[in-house]
Structures are given as structure tokens and as C-alpha cells.
Amino acid sequence: MEQFNYMKLTLGEKFALLRKQESKTLEEVAAHLKMKVDTYLKLEEDFTYPTDQQITKLGRLYGLRYDQVIAFGET
């Protein structure tokens, strides 16, 4: 019997990894999404769930499509 030992990343974890990978600050990403840093940080910490529009805007910042943001880090 094959056992899989992996965990999927939350959207907040994906947002944080993308930001760090692209060397962006919290302030830069929050400004791009037109929100306060505190509000954006809640997305990264999984206290709030992003809207489809926020995911799309975040993807544009990193040159990714919506589905690529959702799939980020899953391979």
C-alpha cells in the first residue's frame, strides 16, 4: 500500500511564498491589491480568504494566471 506524506499549501502560504520568491515587501503587494498591509497580512496568515479578483490581481503582479496561483507549490 502506497502512502503519501505531503501537505498542500494554503492560499496564504502560497501568497507568502510568491512574495518572498519575488523579493516583494508586504507594502508593495498590499499597494498592488489596493489594501492596507494589515488586511493583506490576514490573507497570508489565512485569517481571511481571498476573492477571485484578488487572486487574479496577485497573479498579474507575479506574471501568473489565476490557475497558476492556485496550483503554485503543488508539484
Contact map, one row per residue, 1 for C-alpha under 8 A:
111000000000000000000000000000000000000000000000000000000000000000000000000
111100000000000000000000000000000000000000000000000000000000000000000000000
111110000000000000000000000000000000000000000000000000000000000000000000000
011111000000000000000000000000000000000000000000000000000000000000000000000
001111100000000000000000000000000000000000000000000000000000000000000000000
000111110000000000000000000000000000000000000000000000000000000000000000000
000011111000000000000000000000000000000000000000000000000000000000000000000
000001111100000000000000000000000000000000000000000000000000000000000000010
000000111111110000000000000000000000000000000000000000000000000000000000110
000000011111110000000000000000000000000000000100000000000000000000000000000
000000001111111000000000000000000000000000110100100000000000000000000100000
000000001111111100000000000000000000000000111100000000000000000000000000000
000000001111111110000000000000000000000000011100000000000000000000000000000
000000001111111111000000000000000000000000010000000000000000000000001001100
000000000011111111100000000000000000000000110000000000000000000000000000000
000000000001111111110000000000000000000000010000000000000000000000000000000
000000000000111111111000000000000000000000000000000000000000000000000000000
000000000000011111111100000000000000000000000000000000000000010000000000000
000000000000001111111111110010000000000000000000000000000000000000000000000
000000000000000111111111100000000000000000000000000000000000000000000000000
000000000000000011111111000000000000000000000000000000000000000000000000000
000000000000000001111111000000000000000000000000000000000000010000000000000
000000000000000000111111100000000000000000000000000000000000000000000000000
000000000000000000111111110110000000000000000000000000000000000000000000000
000000000000000000110011111110000000000000000000000000000000000000000000000
000000000000000000100001111111000000100110000000000000000000000000000000000
000000000000000000000000111111100000100000000000000000000000000000000000000
000000000000000000000001111111110000000000000000000000000000000000000000000
000000000000000000100001111111111000000100000000000000000100000000000000000
000000000000000000000000011111111111101100000000000000000000000000000000000
000000000000000000000000001111111111100000000000000000000000000000000000000
000000000000000000000000000111111110000000000000000000001100100000000000000
000000000000000000000000000011111110000000000000000001001100000000000000000
000000000000000000000000000001111111000000000000000000000000000000000000000
000000000000000000000000000001111111101100000000000000000000000000000000000
000000000000000000000000000001100111111100000000000000000000000000000000000
000000000000000000000000011001100011111110000000000000000000000000000000000
000000000000000000000000000000000001111111000000000000000000000000000000000
000000000000000000000000000001000011111111100000000000000000000000000000000
000000000000000000000000010011000011111111110000000000000000000000000000000
000000000000000000000000010000000000111111111000000000000000000000000000000
000000000000000000000000000000000000011111111111000000000000000000000000000
000000000011001000000000000000000000001111111111110000000000000000000000000
000000000011111100000000000000000000000111111110000000000000000000000000000
000000000001100000000000000000000000000011111111000000000000000000000000000
000000000111100000000000000000000000000001111111100000000000000000000000000
000000000000000000000000000000000000000001111111100000000000000000000000000
000000000000000000000000000000000000000001101111110000000000000000000000000
000000000010000000000000000000000000000000100111111000000000000000000000000
000000000000000000000000000000000000000000100001111111100000000000000000000
000000000000000000000000000000000000000000000000111111100000000000000000000
000000000000000000000000000000000000000000000000011111110000000000000000000
000000000000000000000000000000000000000000000000011111111000000000000000000
000000000000000000000000000000001000000000000000011111111100000000000000000
000000000000000000000000000000000000000000000000011111111110000001001000000
000000000000000000000000000000000000000000000000000111111111000011000000000
000000000000000000000000000000011000000000000000000011111111100000000000000
000000000000000000000000000010011000000000000000000001111111110000000000000
000000000000000000000000000000000000000000000000000000111111111111011000000
000000000000000000000000000000000000000000000000000000011111111110000000000
000000000000000000000000000000010000000000000000000000001111111100000000000
000000000000000001000100000000000000000000000000000000000111111100000000000
000000000000000000000000000000000000000000000000000000000011111110000000000
000000000000000000000000000000000000000000000000000000000011111111011000000
000000000000000000000000000000000000000000000000000000010011001111111000000
000000000000000000000000000000000000000000000000000000110010000111111100000
000000000000000000000000000000000000000000000000000000000000000011111110000
000000000000000000000000000000000000000000000000000000000010000111111111000
000000000000010000000000000000000000000000000000000000100010000111111111000
000000000010000000000000000000000000000000000000000000000000000001111111000
000000000000000000000000000000000000000000000000000000000000000000111111111
000000000000010000000000000000000000000000000000000000000000000000011111111
000000001000010000000000000000000000000000000000000000000000000000000011111
000000011000000000000000000000000000000000000000000000000000000000000011111
000000000000000000000000000000000000000000000000000000000000000000000011111
